[in-house]
Amino acid sequence: MYSEDGVLIGEFGQERRSLVKLANTPADLKHAVLAIEDARFYEHGAVDVLGILRAGLANLGSGARGQGASTITMQLARDLFLTKDKTFTRKLREIMVAYKIEAVRSKDDILELYLNQIYLGQRAYGFASAARVYFGKELKDITLAEAAMLAGLPKAPATFNPVVNPKRARVRQEYILKRMQELGYLDSKRYEIAVAEPLKLALGTTATPAAKPYAEYAAEMVRQQMVAQYGEAANTKGLAVTTTLNYATQVLAWTAVRTSLLDYDRKHDYRGPEGFIALPEGNAEREDTIEAALERHPNADALPAAVVLSTNSREVNAMTGDGEVHRITGTGLRFASRGLRSDAAINLRLRPGSIIRLYWGDAKKPEISQLPEVQGSLVALQPQDGAIKALVGGFDFEVNHFNRATQAIRQPGSAFKPFIYSAALEKGVGPATLVNDAPFSIKLDPNRDEVWQPKNDDGLSAGPITLRSGLKKSKNQVAVRVLDFIGVPYARDYITRFGFENKQMPPYLPLALGAGDTTPLQLAGGYAVFANGGYKVTPYLIREVRDSGGKLLYVSKAPQADADAPRVLSEANAFIMHSLLRGVAQNGTAYQTNQLGRTDIGGKTGTTNQVRDAWFAGYQRSLVAISWIGFDHPRSLGNNGAGAQLALPQWMRFMKPALKDMPHYEMPEPADVVKIGGEWYYRSAQPGQGFVSGIDMQNAVWPTKAEDTMSEDDESEGEEETARESEVMGSNDTLNFPGKRDR
């Protein structure tokens, strides 16, 4: 899988394999493999009896685990036909199969099979494939140092993997080079040159941490689509998928989400170690135990897991998966200081065996940190056709595969209000319509006394204010009155043109406050309609698919705004909505966007009940981006967890560099709008000509359970609403607030 600009962002499949004849295998590699795996390969049969005796004596002398005695033929037998279970029965079978292989194959054939068959990590089978994966080279082009590095992988591809454990891989490499020198495969000069050669892993591959694609959530989406299209054969067909992602834009989104979540988490308390293990006394056993434990705590890029080796009130020493021991002192202990106190609770206490996270801040010194519990998402798409330019589904894919951009179904809060206001424009309402921002009560059920009393977030009511002001200040009482005026059935039907399904929208007035359900990606599709001037586009991620021979199997033909995409908003509606959303961005709840130095930004903040979800949905003509922050198991984000305090800063971290070189865009004024007294109106709904000048409540009643779906009851309710709306449309007088049905 590739970004649109050719960067490899992911690979899936059962294995990577390339076959190379022994005659085309570099001599250095053959010698390196023989030196470390089976120096007497050409001298013994299937089993090296002398080797077994020598290994046994060495192990008895050391009193610990030590040398093995598997020949190359025995290893090949195990890899081709047997399991890796460490049992006596399996070992006997391995020896028997090895004898059968030696009976029918020459030594050169066996070595060639081994070099092409053995697993070397990163899903690479055989040394030719491993050379490409680790070093980006053909096998014939690798250096002596690289050959020795690869030769160290068969014994333990994870332990000696230069990507995961560069320190251990380097120690193993030097040992192999020394063995090659001892066996006469190289002289002192070549040995010294190879030992001094710096490790240079391939750039632009998934094997290289420095070339991390930061697009794992998007890559998994592509994988699922390919499997849905081609079945399990997708893993073996050698497909090449070009996505719509832009690599630079994707990195910006990943950075924005990561920074925001770490900032939020560090403002809250340390929760204690992730786990605990008992540390053995012996160094070798200790390293093995630590390695096994850390495999259960995947690295989260800038927050690698580590096991505490020793601790006191002034320093902590901890080992990471690469075998490095890190000393944490001073400010590096500050965040976890509660865990170093003598009276710390057991779940907080830092002691040998504790599993912690490390973080390297601006000072480049290790600090004790933790994985954030809070999660976030950011999705950005091109509004002209729906092409997804960036998608981040959470803090770290390796830690948690759940994709919040597409799978987190949450209430959008006030970020949903613009869709209600767009519907209202079609009913004669305009930015200058006065709406009564005053408390009111609605009966939940006509047969019961329970009432709903929507409140503004700030608890204040402004009285009669314009629709524009109500949106800028995100007044809940205004939004509910507007929805009540246009009618819930009408609004639910209207909103489907933005890509939402009817079942996502509750058939009652809290819909105005975002009580429905959506995902960040779906919300991005809805806001794209405002950004592109009124056209419906469908978000998509795959641009083209080719087979292993380069034959084009699929190419996207996404409809384009201003061309073949369906128009779902009139030019007048799109223009006025853009004007309203620009007002929110410039001097409303999203005024922080002024820091971008642009006047062509539109957007809306959103915060749900009890501050469980923080949203910002914003756009410029070239890019729509949706920012969300919350917990997977919803709970309050705290007093400073509103959309403007959390989601908007995350959006700005992304959008500021993303729009750096983007020219300013001014949406053209359509013919069917007119400006009167500094405000925009439909030509067909000007003051005195169909414009609704004021709105108040209409004795609304919450639907009964039987009315909670679109049915015949909804249709009859819609007819009553239409009759009432006709009455309103025929009047142009400002309402006498707070009358209930005055016109």
Wavefront OBJ file of the C-alpha trace (Angstrom):
o trace
v 0.000 0.000 0.000
v 1.321 3.379 -1.037
v 0.404 6.988 -0.439
v -0.547 9.017 -3.492
v 3.022 10.331 -3.591
v 4.588 6.875 -3.615
v 5.556 6.310 0.031
v 5.090 2.750 1.266
v 2.554 2.961 4.105
v 1.876 -0.706 4.757
v 2.368 -4.289 3.683
v 0.205 -7.317 4.345
v 0.611 -10.921 3.355
v 1.661 -14.308 4.588
v 5.339 -13.945 3.716
v 8.006 -12.214 1.658
v 10.094 -14.653 -0.332
v 12.654 -14.455 -3.132
v 14.647 -17.410 -4.478
v 18.350 -17.161 -5.274
v 20.639 -19.913 -6.592
v 23.594 -20.824 -4.404
v 25.951 -19.856 -7.227
v 24.509 -16.313 -7.108
v 24.798 -16.029 -3.333
v 27.688 -13.833 -2.096
v 30.553 -15.819 -0.615
v 30.585 -13.565 2.458
v 27.016 -14.499 3.269
v 27.643 -18.240 2.828
v 30.702 -18.020 5.040
v 28.856 -15.961 7.668
v 26.006 -18.482 7.851
v 28.383 -21.447 8.055
v 30.520 -19.712 10.677
v 27.622 -19.126 13.063
v 25.245 -21.974 12.272
v 27.306 -24.971 11.220
v 31.057 -24.539 10.617
v 31.537 -28.280 9.865
v 28.531 -28.480 7.515
v 30.531 -29.976 4.618
v 32.368 -32.417 6.916
v 29.586 -34.188 8.820
v 26.386 -35.976 7.895
v 22.900 -34.988 8.926
v 23.974 -34.847 12.585
v 27.252 -33.435 13.870
v 28.150 -35.910 16.598
v 31.342 -34.062 17.537
v 29.382 -30.838 17.723
v 26.836 -32.413 20.081
v 29.571 -33.670 22.404
v 31.370 -30.320 22.362
v 28.130 -28.394 23.110
v 27.251 -30.775 25.927
v 30.623 -30.375 27.611
v 30.451 -26.579 27.248
v 26.987 -26.458 28.783
v 28.027 -28.673 31.716
v 31.011 -26.454 32.349
v 28.974 -23.254 32.408
v 26.114 -24.682 34.424
v 23.635 -22.731 32.299
v 21.879 -22.774 28.990
v 24.501 -22.495 26.286
v 25.544 -23.911 22.968
v 23.198 -25.736 20.680
v 24.113 -28.474 18.207
v 21.508 -28.310 15.425
v 23.067 -28.646 12.006
v 21.847 -26.672 9.002
v 20.166 -29.842 7.734
v 18.374 -30.319 11.063
v 17.193 -26.702 11.025
v 15.915 -27.129 7.476
v 14.067 -30.289 8.490
v 12.420 -28.459 11.370
v 11.428 -25.449 9.258
v 10.074 -27.510 6.362
v 8.255 -30.308 8.136
v 8.101 -29.933 11.913
v 7.029 -27.623 14.715
v 9.375 -25.659 16.963
v 8.171 -27.338 20.154
v 11.087 -28.002 22.486
v 10.406 -31.679 23.211
v 12.558 -34.789 23.060
v 10.137 -36.449 20.619
v 10.292 -33.537 18.209
v 14.094 -33.569 18.352
v 14.191 -37.252 17.406
v 11.878 -36.603 14.451
v 14.078 -33.704 13.394
v 17.132 -35.988 13.303
v 15.245 -38.664 11.320
v 14.005 -36.166 8.726
v 17.497 -34.643 8.476
v 18.955 -38.061 7.611
v 16.308 -38.519 4.895
v 17.126 -35.081 3.414
v 20.861 -35.849 3.374
v 20.121 -39.122 1.612
v 18.465 -37.465 -1.365
v 20.081 -34.022 -1.551
v 23.630 -32.783 -1.994
v 25.218 -30.446 0.533
v 25.000 -27.544 -1.907
v 21.301 -28.253 -2.510
v 20.638 -28.322 1.223
v 22.481 -25.053 1.819
v 20.626 -23.411 -1.074
v 17.267 -24.574 0.327
v 18.231 -23.291 3.768
v 19.289 -19.867 2.479
v 15.958 -19.503 0.645
v 13.698 -21.074 3.280
v 14.764 -19.863 6.719
v 12.601 -17.225 8.455
v 14.476 -13.987 9.182
v 11.869 -11.665 10.703
v 9.666 -8.920 9.187
v 7.783 -11.711 7.317
v 10.961 -12.260 5.256
v 11.778 -15.824 4.262
v 15.211 -16.360 2.804
v 18.213 -14.070 2.691
v 17.360 -12.450 -0.649
v 14.068 -11.185 0.743
v 15.702 -10.135 4.014
v 18.349 -8.112 2.146
v 15.584 -6.064 0.524
v 13.573 -5.700 3.711
v 16.395 -4.654 6.013
v 18.807 -2.925 3.650
v 16.832 -2.156 0.492
v 19.387 -4.050 -1.601
v 19.621 -7.043 -3.864
v 21.449 -9.896 -2.173
v 24.433 -9.589 -4.504
v 24.991 -5.987 -3.371
v 25.182 -6.420 0.423
v 28.394 -5.659 2.288
v 30.319 -8.018 4.539
v 28.927 -6.242 7.616
v 25.377 -6.594 6.303
v 25.937 -10.259 5.502
v 27.060 -10.872 9.089
v 24.033 -8.965 10.406
v 21.651 -11.117 8.335
v 23.447 -14.327 9.336
v 22.652 -13.563 12.959
v 18.885 -13.667 12.393
v 18.035 -17.407 12.004
v 18.663 -18.231 15.670
v 16.210 -15.600 16.976
v 14.687 -13.231 14.388
v 13.048 -11.108 17.066
v 15.969 -10.925 19.492
v 18.616 -10.103 16.872
v 16.404 -8.018 14.597
v 18.299 -4.775 13.799
v 14.997 -2.899 13.589
v 13.726 -3.921 17.015
v 16.988 -4.628 18.846
v 19.844 -2.814 17.093
v 22.145 -3.159 20.114
v 21.753 -6.935 20.340
v 21.941 -7.261 16.569
v 25.259 -5.385 16.605
v 26.700 -7.651 19.331
v 25.619 -10.722 17.354
v 27.111 -9.273 14.166
v 30.498 -8.665 15.760
v 30.546 -12.186 17.175
v 29.873 -13.649 13.720
v 32.606 -11.533 12.150
v 35.010 -12.752 14.823
v 34.055 -16.367 14.096
v 34.606 -15.769 10.369
v 38.076 -14.434 11.133
v 38.865 -17.412 13.379
v 37.790 -19.824 10.631
v 39.927 -18.054 8.046
v 37.088 -16.584 5.982
v 38.465 -13.051 6.338
v 41.638 -11.294 7.439
v 42.123 -8.701 10.174
v 41.785 -5.739 7.830
v 38.393 -6.808 6.441
v 37.264 -7.658 9.956
v 38.125 -4.192 11.259
v 36.435 -2.475 8.299
v 33.255 -4.520 8.770
v 33.103 -3.930 12.521
v 33.470 -0.172 11.981
v 30.771 0.028 9.289
v 27.695 1.945 10.577
v 24.327 0.219 10.469
v 22.207 1.681 7.675
v 18.738 0.237 7.421
v 16.616 0.739 4.315
v 14.681 3.992 4.058
v 11.082 3.957 2.909
v 10.330 0.449 4.145
v 8.167 -0.744 6.994
v 11.299 -2.295 8.471
v 12.730 1.092 9.354
v 11.538 3.044 12.421
v 12.753 6.311 10.851
v 10.507 5.686 7.867
v 7.438 4.837 9.897
v 4.387 5.500 7.712
v 2.155 6.713 10.579
v -0.795 5.313 8.645
v -1.504 1.940 10.245
v -5.212 2.613 10.742
v -5.646 3.575 7.098
v -3.550 0.604 5.963
v -5.797 -1.754 7.909
v -8.846 -0.196 6.232
v -7.272 -0.923 2.848
v -6.448 -4.489 3.870
v -10.038 -5.129 4.880
v -11.320 -3.730 1.581
v -8.902 -5.894 -0.397
v -9.901 -9.036 1.492
v -13.573 -8.151 0.971
v -12.927 -7.797 -2.772
v -10.506 -10.666 -3.426
v -10.944 -12.947 -0.415
v -7.955 -14.445 1.367
v -6.184 -14.566 -2.004
v -5.532 -10.853 -1.481
v -2.660 -11.882 0.799
v -0.901 -13.842 -1.950
v -1.775 -12.009 -5.197
v 0.970 -9.407 -4.842
v -1.466 -6.503 -5.155
v -0.151 -2.941 -5.196
v -2.660 -0.424 -3.834
v -2.252 3.322 -4.245
v -4.285 5.246 -1.681
v -5.488 8.844 -1.620
v -3.354 9.641 1.444
v -0.731 12.343 1.159
v 2.279 11.267 3.202
v 3.225 14.722 4.496
v -0.393 15.460 5.421
v -0.696 12.090 7.176
v 2.378 12.788 9.294
v 0.935 16.181 10.279
v -2.305 14.537 11.406
v -0.476 11.842 13.368
v 1.694 14.448 15.076
v -1.314 16.604 15.977
v -3.224 13.734 17.586
v -0.201 12.365 19.406
v 0.816 15.757 20.814
v -2.718 16.586 21.933
v -3.274 13.297 23.752
v 0.119 13.385 25.470
v -0.501 16.982 26.577
v -3.895 16.054 28.025
v -2.548 12.978 29.787
v 0.413 14.728 31.370
v -1.939 17.238 32.986
v -3.462 14.360 34.942
v -2.070 11.973 37.540
v 0.308 9.077 37.022
v -1.665 5.832 37.114
v 1.232 3.554 38.022
v 3.166 0.804 36.178
v 1.455 -1.179 33.415
v 2.428 -4.464 35.031
v 5.001 -6.342 37.054
v 7.321 -9.320 36.520
v 9.641 -11.238 38.832
v 13.248 -10.776 37.699
v 15.560 -13.853 37.692
v 19.069 -13.549 39.139
v 21.094 -14.612 36.086
v 21.765 -11.998 33.419
v 20.824 -14.237 30.481
v 17.616 -15.460 32.101
v 16.794 -11.914 33.163
v 17.155 -10.608 29.612
v 14.984 -13.413 28.253
v 12.297 -12.723 30.870
v 12.329 -8.996 30.130
v 12.158 -9.609 26.392
v 9.172 -11.952 26.787
v 7.389 -9.473 29.069
v 7.896 -6.513 26.751
v 6.473 -8.466 23.812
v 3.148 -8.217 25.673
v 3.549 -4.430 25.913
v 4.079 -3.223 22.328
v 6.194 -0.160 21.790
v 4.154 2.950 21.081
v 6.759 4.781 19.008
v 7.887 7.609 21.285
v 6.771 5.694 24.405
v 8.722 2.418 24.496
v 8.004 -0.027 27.287
v 10.775 -0.783 29.792
v 11.296 -2.954 32.871
v 12.639 -1.364 36.045
v 15.901 -2.974 37.194
v 16.586 -0.845 40.266
v 15.102 2.185 41.947
v 15.499 4.635 44.797
v 14.120 8.090 45.557
v 16.612 9.780 43.233
v 16.955 7.473 40.226
v 15.384 4.611 38.317
v 17.235 2.241 35.985
v 15.140 0.454 33.379
v 15.810 -1.810 30.386
v 14.004 -1.400 27.058
v 13.407 -4.143 24.505
v 16.605 -3.359 22.619
v 18.669 -4.299 25.679
v 19.572 -0.696 26.552
v 19.585 0.265 30.228
v 18.358 3.827 30.796
v 19.035 5.908 33.902
v 16.180 8.260 34.790
v 16.910 11.064 37.229
v 15.828 14.589 38.166
v 12.938 15.965 36.152
v 12.588 12.595 34.451
v 11.082 11.263 37.701
v 8.720 14.173 38.313
v 5.614 12.799 36.607
v 5.857 9.445 38.434
v 7.079 10.848 41.764
v 4.065 9.428 43.603
v 5.296 5.951 42.725
v 8.680 6.532 44.366
v 7.332 7.442 47.776
v 7.870 4.900 50.549
v 4.157 4.914 51.336
v 3.028 4.575 47.712
v 0.105 2.251 47.108
v 1.083 -1.078 45.578
v -0.546 -0.233 42.233
v 1.531 2.981 42.021
v 4.836 1.781 43.425
v 7.904 1.672 41.192
v 10.136 -1.291 42.062
v 12.339 -3.811 40.248
v 10.147 -5.683 37.779
v 7.721 -2.797 37.198
v 6.792 -2.272 33.546
v 6.834 1.413 32.678
v 6.894 3.730 29.660
v 9.731 6.076 28.790
v 9.551 9.354 26.927
v 12.304 11.571 25.553
v 11.281 15.219 25.753
v 13.010 18.377 24.593
v 15.893 17.773 26.986
v 16.651 14.472 25.188
v 16.784 12.703 28.531
v 14.455 9.815 29.448
v 11.374 10.551 31.507
v 8.896 8.152 33.054
v 5.597 8.485 31.238
v 2.511 6.399 30.471
v 0.214 5.507 27.607
v -2.687 7.964 27.493
v -6.083 6.532 28.375
v -7.745 9.335 26.446
v -8.086 8.740 22.716
v -8.395 10.953 19.688
v -8.991 10.933 15.978
v -8.386 13.226 13.058
v -9.586 12.683 9.506
v -9.019 15.080 6.620
v -10.406 14.827 3.129
v -10.500 16.729 -0.118
v -14.023 18.193 -0.343
v -14.062 18.283 -4.140
v -14.220 14.481 -4.442
v -14.021 12.974 -0.941
v -10.423 11.703 -1.265
v -9.074 11.009 2.241
v -5.784 12.857 2.645
v -5.063 11.862 6.252
v -6.646 9.510 8.775
v -5.603 8.826 12.366
v -7.757 6.403 14.308
v -6.165 6.612 17.744
v -2.991 7.115 19.750
v -1.229 3.979 18.534
v -2.377 1.126 16.301
v -0.002 -1.450 17.820
v -1.455 -0.825 21.267
v -5.107 -0.737 20.169
v -6.460 -1.561 16.699
v -9.851 0.118 17.271
v -10.250 2.805 14.596
v -12.011 5.803 16.128
v -12.190 7.570 12.757
v -14.537 4.931 11.347
v -15.706 2.758 14.254
v -16.276 5.172 17.133
v -19.995 5.951 16.894
v -20.453 9.005 19.079
v -22.778 11.951 19.539
v -21.454 14.997 17.662
v -22.881 17.608 20.020
v -23.087 21.146 18.684
v -20.968 20.205 15.660
v -24.268 18.905 14.267
v -26.120 22.234 14.526
v -25.085 23.527 11.060
v -27.080 20.754 9.375
v -30.195 21.882 11.247
v -29.562 25.498 10.279
v -29.060 24.555 6.639
v -32.488 22.899 6.710
v -33.966 26.013 8.320
v -32.722 28.239 5.478
v -35.008 26.324 3.140
v -37.970 27.256 5.356
v -37.468 31.006 5.093
v -35.207 31.339 8.131
v -32.074 33.449 7.662
v -29.021 34.681 9.582
v -31.022 37.742 10.704
v -33.991 35.753 12.035
v -34.551 36.568 15.704
v -34.767 33.488 17.928
v -35.720 33.630 21.589
v -32.735 32.452 23.627
v -34.749 31.868 26.781
v -35.426 28.875 29.049
v -38.368 26.638 28.239
v -39.744 23.221 29.138
v -41.027 20.435 26.929
v -43.158 17.540 28.118
v -41.508 14.215 27.515
v -44.847 12.479 27.225
v -48.301 14.098 26.976
v -49.569 11.598 29.545
v -46.849 12.283 32.120
v -45.495 15.283 33.972
v -41.812 14.798 33.065
v -40.289 17.704 31.180
v -37.052 18.414 29.318
v -35.384 21.758 29.951
v -32.474 22.345 27.537
v -29.830 24.729 28.836
v -27.048 26.718 27.233
v -23.540 25.546 28.078
v -22.779 28.750 29.959
v -26.107 28.672 31.794
v -26.956 32.154 30.471
v -29.832 33.261 28.248
v -29.562 36.269 25.952
v -33.221 36.726 25.022
v -34.032 37.497 21.357
v -30.839 37.122 19.293
v -30.185 36.519 15.627
v -29.684 33.072 14.210
v -26.115 34.081 13.303
v -25.359 35.083 16.867
v -26.986 31.915 18.189
v -24.703 29.769 16.051
v -21.571 31.795 16.827
v -22.218 31.441 20.549
v -23.514 27.869 20.170
v -26.751 28.619 22.005
v -28.586 25.363 22.635
v -31.945 27.023 23.305
v -31.733 28.734 19.917
v -30.944 25.488 18.068
v -33.863 23.638 19.680
v -36.281 26.447 18.850
v -35.114 26.432 15.226
v -35.611 22.664 14.939
v -39.008 22.922 16.587
v -39.986 25.560 14.043
v -38.991 23.588 10.936
v -40.209 20.276 12.367
v -38.239 17.174 13.335
v -39.555 14.946 10.499
v -38.586 17.516 7.877
v -35.136 18.017 9.403
v -34.426 14.274 9.589
v -35.306 13.861 5.954
v -33.309 16.915 4.896
v -30.142 15.892 6.728
v -29.816 12.626 4.794
v -28.495 14.678 1.855
v -25.276 15.143 3.862
v -24.665 11.391 3.977
v -26.303 10.599 7.325
v -28.814 7.779 7.655
v -32.249 8.361 9.100
v -31.684 5.722 11.775
v -28.759 7.758 13.129
v -31.003 10.701 13.958
v -33.442 10.496 16.884
v -36.992 11.658 16.035
v -37.116 14.316 18.743
v -35.810 17.782 19.469
v -32.453 16.885 21.112
v -31.399 16.106 17.542
v -30.675 19.851 17.331
v -27.984 19.421 19.984
v -26.285 16.489 18.281
v -28.074 13.672 20.089
v -27.706 11.438 17.038
v -24.795 9.168 16.193
v -21.932 9.621 13.763
v -18.257 8.865 13.199
v -15.504 11.393 12.459
v -15.247 10.156 8.861
v -18.984 10.469 8.295
v -19.008 13.956 9.798
v -16.158 14.894 7.447
v -18.312 13.838 4.506
v -21.125 16.042 5.797
v -18.933 19.130 6.221
v -17.442 18.575 2.760
v -20.819 19.715 1.381
v -20.367 23.113 3.054
v -16.753 23.345 1.878
v -17.317 22.496 -1.792
v -20.334 24.711 -2.360
v -23.167 22.207 -1.934
v -22.156 18.915 -3.596
v -22.462 15.438 -2.060
v -19.194 13.464 -2.145
v -18.405 10.083 -0.617
v -15.148 9.692 1.325
v -12.835 7.130 -0.286
v -9.333 5.835 0.372
v -8.290 3.658 -2.590
v -7.209 5.394 -5.780
v -6.080 2.368 -7.798
v -5.169 -1.324 -7.533
v -2.677 -3.198 -9.704
v -1.694 -6.853 -9.791
v 1.826 -8.190 -9.337
v 2.539 -7.613 -13.029
v 1.426 -3.982 -12.940
v -1.901 -4.571 -14.677
v -4.560 -2.057 -13.596
v -7.396 -3.873 -11.826
v -9.283 -0.880 -10.414
v -9.178 2.891 -10.611
v -11.396 5.261 -8.657
v -13.924 7.318 -10.569
v -15.129 9.482 -7.707
v -17.676 12.147 -8.739
v -16.303 15.693 -8.648
v -17.927 18.816 -7.231
v -18.882 21.285 -9.964
v -18.896 18.349 -12.406
v -20.686 15.027 -11.936
v -21.255 15.002 -8.156
v -24.920 15.521 -7.186
v -25.808 18.993 -5.919
v -27.629 18.659 -2.584
v -27.578 22.302 -1.443
v -28.535 25.275 -3.524
v -25.811 27.804 -4.212
v -27.627 30.232 -1.926
v -27.799 27.728 0.944
v -24.139 26.747 0.617
v -23.063 30.396 0.428
v -25.023 31.526 3.477
v -23.974 28.467 5.511
v -20.361 29.229 4.683
v -20.938 32.795 5.830
v -22.406 31.535 9.117
v -19.594 29.047 9.726
v -16.968 31.684 8.922
v -18.583 33.769 11.650
v -18.134 30.930 14.149
v -14.462 30.678 13.199
v -13.734 34.401 13.238
v -15.607 35.632 16.296
v -17.551 32.717 17.716
v -16.682 29.672 19.808
v -13.869 28.831 17.362
v -12.244 32.285 17.401
v -8.857 30.629 18.046
v -8.709 29.818 14.325
v -7.793 33.475 13.773
v -4.298 32.420 14.822
v -4.003 30.750 11.418
v -4.118 34.191 9.802
v -6.883 33.189 7.382
v -10.393 34.471 6.733
v -11.578 31.536 4.615
v -11.978 29.056 7.492
v -15.400 27.761 8.486
v -16.235 25.388 11.302
v -18.112 24.479 14.437
v -17.110 23.292 17.908
v -18.972 20.470 19.601
v -19.209 19.175 23.170
v -21.588 16.459 24.351
v -23.364 16.013 27.684
v -21.075 15.815 30.715
v -18.158 16.776 28.426
v -17.734 13.207 27.193
v -16.807 14.125 23.623
v -14.883 17.110 22.290
v -15.232 17.950 18.571
v -14.179 20.477 16.048
v -15.353 20.249 12.463
v -13.654 22.777 10.221
v -12.644 23.385 6.656
v -11.017 25.503 4.033
v -12.032 25.130 0.394
v -9.220 22.603 -0.223
v -9.411 20.519 2.974
v -12.016 19.390 5.505
v -10.756 18.098 8.841
v -12.655 16.598 11.774
v -10.998 16.479 15.184
v -12.332 14.347 18.060
v -11.071 13.604 21.578
v -12.712 11.365 24.183
v -12.466 8.088 26.073
v -13.306 4.732 24.510
v -15.545 4.044 27.485
v -17.233 7.460 27.625
v -16.609 9.570 30.677
v -16.071 13.240 31.360
v -12.988 14.927 29.934
v -13.073 17.420 32.807
v -13.702 21.122 33.146
v -11.343 22.001 30.287
v -12.520 19.244 27.974
v -14.878 21.161 25.686
v -14.432 21.159 21.930
v -12.856 24.619 21.943
v -10.305 23.610 24.607
v -9.305 20.165 23.282
v -10.491 19.284 19.793
v -9.945 22.733 18.266
v -6.264 23.004 19.346
v -5.682 19.519 17.903
v -7.323 20.634 14.640
v -5.165 23.758 14.537
v -1.958 21.796 15.144
v -2.808 19.932 11.969
v -4.406 22.630 9.845
v -1.833 25.371 10.353
v 0.987 23.533 8.540
v -1.418 21.720 6.209
v -2.722 25.025 4.793
v 0.621 26.821 4.885
v 0.953 27.335 1.132
v -2.744 27.188 0.267
v -4.032 30.378 -1.423
v -6.981 32.218 0.096
v -10.369 31.317 -1.339
v -13.418 33.540 -1.506
v -16.670 31.734 -2.264
v -18.386 33.569 -5.150
v -21.662 35.314 -4.403
v -24.521 33.463 -6.150
v -27.247 35.294 -8.006
v -30.036 34.144 -5.688
v -28.764 35.884 -2.526
v -28.954 39.533 -1.596
v -27.270 41.605 1.122
v -29.520 43.961 3.071
v -28.337 45.946 6.076
v -25.104 43.992 6.211
v -26.779 40.562 6.303
v -27.454 37.888 3.691
v -30.923 36.772 2.571
v -32.380 34.495 -0.070
v -33.834 36.612 -2.861
v -36.956 34.517 -2.433
v -37.074 35.167 1.332
v -36.310 38.832 1.898
v -37.865 40.929 4.666
v -41.492 41.374 3.743
v -41.280 38.600 1.114
v -41.345 35.258 2.924
v -38.517 35.854 5.381
v -39.169 34.394 8.844
v -38.245 37.210 11.154
v -38.742 35.490 14.517
v -39.046 32.061 16.166
v -40.285 30.857 19.558
v -41.411 27.509 20.968
v -44.563 25.799 19.725
v -45.712 23.708 22.731
v -43.549 20.837 21.478
v -44.159 17.377 22.890
v -41.572 14.641 22.997
v -42.596 11.727 20.734
v -43.950 8.640 22.423
v -42.093 5.347 22.087
v -44.332 4.296 19.210
v -43.294 7.405 17.265
v -39.552 6.841 17.588
v -39.244 5.661 13.995
v -40.338 7.203 10.727
v -43.811 5.763 10.268
v -47.343 6.829 9.421
v -47.395 8.717 12.730
v -44.351 10.699 11.595
v -45.984 11.464 8.254
v -49.125 12.865 9.844
v -46.991 14.891 12.232
v -45.119 16.218 9.205
v -48.395 17.330 7.592
v -49.297 19.293 10.719
v -45.840 20.877 10.746
v -46.196 21.821 7.078
v -49.521 23.521 7.753
v -48.042 25.438 10.671
v -44.982 26.394 8.626
v -47.197 27.723 5.827
v -48.890 29.919 8.378
v -45.529 31.251 9.559
v -44.174 31.800 6.057
v -47.131 33.995 5.300
v -46.234 36.443 8.070
v -43.339 38.899 8.212
v -43.829 40.438 11.654
v -41.231 40.082 14.376
v -42.458 37.836 17.172
v -43.675 39.357 20.410
v -41.449 37.348 22.765
v -42.075 35.212 24.719
v -45.436 34.345 23.166
v -45.802 30.668 22.273
v -47.520 30.831 18.892
v -47.467 34.498 18.020
v -46.412 35.405 14.499
l 1 2 3 4 5 6 7 8 9 10 11 12 13 14 15 16 17 18 19 20 21 22 23 24 25 26 27 28 29 30 31 32 33 34 35 36 37 38 39 40 41 42 43 44 45 46 47 48 49 50 51 52 53 54 55 56 57 58 59 60 61 62 63 64 65 66 67 68 69 70 71 72 73 74 75 76 77 78 79 80 81 82 83 84 85 86 87 88 89 90 91 92 93 94 95 96 97 98 99 100 101 102 103 104 105 106 107 108 109 110 111 112 113 114 115 116 117 118 119 120 121 122 123 124 125 126 127 128 129 130 131 132 133 134 135 136 137 138 139 140 141 142 143 144 145 146 147 148 149 150 151 152 153 154 155 156 157 158 159 160 161 162 163 164 165 166 167 168 169 170 171 172 173 174 175 176 177 178 179 180 181 182 183 184 185 186 187 188 189 190 191 192 193 194 195 196 197 198 199 200 201 202 203 204 205 206 207 208 209 210 211 212 213 214 215 216 217 218 219 220 221 222 223 224 225 226 227 228 229 230 231 232 233 234 235 236 237 238 239 240 241 242 243 244 245 246 247 248 249 250 251 252 253 254 255 256 257 258 259 260 261 262 263 264 265 266 267 268 269 270 271 272 273 274 275 276 277 278 279 280 281 282 283 284 285 286 287 288 289 290 291 292 293 294 295 296 297 298 299 300 301 302 303 304 305 306 307 308 309 310 311 312 313 314 315 316 317 318 319 320 321 322 323 324 325 326 327 328 329 330 331 332 333 334 335 336 337 338 339 340 341 342 343 344 345 346 347 348 349 350 351 352 353 354 355 356 357 358 359 360 361 362 363 364 365 366 367 368 369 370 371 372 373 374 375 376 377 378 379 380 381 382 383 384 385 386 387 388 389 390 391 392 393 394 395 396 397 398 399 400 401 402 403 404 405 406 407 408 409 410 411 412 413 414 415 416 417 418 419 420 421 422 423 424 425 426 427 428 429 430 431 432 433 434 435 436 437 438 439 440 441 442 443 444 445 446 447 448 449 450 451 452 453 454 455 456 457 458 459 460 461 462 463 464 465 466 467 468 469 470 471 472 473 474 475 476 477 478 479 480 481 482 483 484 485 486 487 488 489 490 491 492 493 494 495 496 497 498 499 500 501 502 503 504 505 506 507 508 509 510 511 512 513 514 515 516 517 518 519 520 521 522 523 524 525 526 527 528 529 530 531 532 533 534 535 536 537 538 539 540 541 542 543 544 545 546 547 548 549 550 551 552 553 554 555 556 557 558 559 560 561 562 563 564 565 566 567 568 569 570 571 572 573 574 575 576 577 578 579 580 581 582 583 584 585 586 587 588 589 590 591 592 593 594 595 596 597 598 599 600 601 602 603 604 605 606 607 608 609 610 611 612 613 614 615 616 617 618 619 620 621 622 623 624 625 626 627 628 629 630 631 632 633 634 635 636 637 638 639 640 641 642 643 644 645 646 647 648 649 650 651 652 653 654 655 656 657 658 659 660 661 662 663 664 665 666 667 668 669 670 671 672 673 674 675 676 677 678 679 680 681 682 683 684 685 686 687 688 689 690 691 692 693 694 695 696 697 698 699 700 701 702 703 704 705 706 707 708 709 710 711 712 713 714 715 716 717 718 719 720 721 722 723 724 725 726 727 728 729 730 731 732 733 734 735 736 737 738 739 740 741 742 743
